[in-house]
Amino acid sequence: MSEIENITIEEGFDKLNDIIGKMEDGEVSLDESFKLYNEGINLVKICNDKIDFVEKQIKLLEKDGEDDVF
C-alpha cells in the first residue's frame, strides 16, 4: 500500500485543493500539469473508496440498530 493510500479523507481533500491551486496558477509546465492531474485523479479515487467504506459501515450500524427491540 502506498503512502498516499494511507491518508485521511481530509488530507486527501487538502492535497486536492493544493493541486487545483497549482494548476489554476498557470505557472506549471504542461508536463507538470499532467503529473498533477494524474495525482489528483488518484486522490479522488482513494477518497471516493474511503467515503464508500464509511457509508457501508454506517449502513451496517443502522441495520444493526433497527433489529433492537426496546
DAVENRA-V240576 format. One record per residue. N is the residue number from 1. RES is the residue in three letters. PHI is phi in whole degrees, -180 to 180 (none if undefined). Layout:
<<N:RES:PHI> <N:RES:PHI>>
This chain:
<<1:MET:none> <2:SER:-78> <3:GLU:-60> <4:ILE:-66> <5:GLU:-74> <6:ASN:-92> <7:ILE:-78> <8:THR:-80> <9:ILE:-60> <10:GLU:-63> <11:GLU:-64> <12:GLY:-62> <13:PHE:-65> <14:ASP:-63> <15:LYS:-64> <16:LEU:-62> <17:ASN:-62> <18:ASP:-64> <19:ILE:-63> <20:ILE:-60> <21:GLY:-61> <22:LYS:-63> <23:MET:-71> <24:GLU:-72> <25:ASP:-62> <26:GLY:80> <27:GLU:-95> <28:VAL:-99> <29:SER:-72> <30:LEU:-62> <31:ASP:-63> <32:GLU:-66> <33:SER:-61> <34:PHE:-64> <35:LYS:-63> <36:LEU:-63> <37:TYR:-60> <38:ASN:-62> <39:GLU:-62> <40:GLY:-63> <41:ILE:-61> <42:ASN:-63> <43:LEU:-64> <44:VAL:-61> <45:LYS:-62> <46:ILE:-65> <47:CYS:-63> <48:ASN:-62> <49:ASP:-62> <50:LYS:-66> <51:ILE:-66> <52:ASP:-59> <53:PHE:-62> <54:VAL:-63> <55:GLU:-60> <56:LYS:-64> <57:GLN:-65> <58:ILE:-64> <59:LYS:-62> <60:LEU:-64> <61:LEU:-64> <62:GLU:-65> <63:LYS:-63> <64:ASP:-63> <65:GLY:-70> <66:GLU:-69> <67:ASP:-80> <68:ASP:-72> <69:VAL:-107> <70:PHE:-91>>
